[in-house]
């Protein structure tokens, strides 16, 4: 918990990130293009690798951006998350990473469900993202 009581608990409404979508498409496309580059790999093995890459792309696309809104804890220490399916979850914050262009948060619910949240510059309102970044940096200093 933060020792400074003047800091309000930030809330963040997330929207789909174009940066994340472009990154996922580019990385999986690059991996597919390398598989079909003229190498000494049998065609059957190439198709198996390509199928694994496509499965990875579909799985990653379905798992991205599961959380649409989050609010930092006020008193109980549990964050309030709203999932893509409009379910409200309470979760504790595990590991997190904060930079000027990325916030990565890892949450764990009491029901043992894990949520990973990536906040990129186009994931929400700039002011909300800035407040969340400041809150998390102060949280790290308070540990």
N, C-alpha and C positions, 0 to 999 in steps of 0.2 A: 504494500500500500504506500501511496505517496504521503510524505510527511507534510507537504504544503497543501493546506485545505482550500486555498484560493483557486486551485486548478480544478476546472470542471471536467467531468468525465466526457470524453469525446464520443461522438457517434459518427458512423460512416455508412453512407448508402452507396453500395457498389453497383456499377454497371459493367457490361461486358467490355473487356479491353481489346482494342484493335491491335495494340502492340503484342499482346500475348498470342492472339490468333495468327498474326503474321509470323511470329517466331515459330509457333508450332508447325504451321504449314511449310515454312522454309526449311526447318530442320528435317522433317519427315520427307520432304521432296528431295532434299540433298542426299539423304540416306538411300532413297529409292534410285536416284540417278547413279550413285556409286555402284549399286548392285548390278546394274545393267551396263556398266562400263566394260569394254572388252578385257576380260580377265580369263584366267585359266580355271574358271569355276564351271562345273557342269550346269546345264540349263535347269535341271530339276532342283538343284540346290539353290540356284538363284530365285526360283519361284517360291521356294520355302522361306527364304530370307525375306523376299518381298512381302509374302503373306504375314510374316511376323512384324514387319515394319508397319504394314497397313493396320494390323490388329492393335499395335501400339498407338498409332494415330487415332483410331476410333476410341480406344479406351481412355487416352489422355483427353480427347475432346469432350467425352462424356463426364469426366471427373473434374474438368476445369470449372472454376467459378461456381462452386456449390453453395457458397454463402453470398446472399444478396445485401445483407445489412449486418452491422455489428455495433455494439455499444460496450464501452469499457465499464468495468465494475464500479459501483458506487460504494457499497459497504461490505457486501458478502464475499467479494473476491472472485465471483463468477462473471464471466463475460456473457452478454446476451447476443445470440446469433439468430438470424433469420435465414433459413435455407431456401434453396431454389423452389422447393415445394411448399413454401409458405408455412413451414413448421418453425416454431420458436424453440430454441435449444439454449441451455445454459452450459457453459464449458469453462474449463480452467485453461489459462494461457501457459503453454509449455515453452518451447524455444521460440525465439523471434530474432529477426535480422532487420536492421533499419539503415538505409542509406538515403541519399537525396533523391534517387530515382526509383527505389524499390523498397517495399515493406513486405516481409515474409513472416507470417504468423502461423503457429502450429497450436491447435486447440484439441483438448480431449474432454469429452463429455463424461458424466458419471456412468452412462450406459456403455462406456468403452468405445465410443465412436470417435474417430479422428477426423478433423477438418484442417486442411491447409489452405491458407488465404494468401494470395499474392495481390498486392496493391501496387499498381503501376500508375504513372502520372495521369493516364486517361481513364482510370478506373472509377473516378468519382470527382466531386467538387474539389478544387484546389485548396480551398480554405479548410475543408474537413480533413483532407489528407495531411495538410500541414499540422493541424491540431493533433491528429493521431501520432504523427512523427514526433512532435514535441512531447506528448504524453509518454510514449514508449521510451524515449531517451531519458526522461526524468525517472521513469520506472527503473531503468537500468542503473542510473546513478544511485537510486535509493536502496539497491540490493546490497 
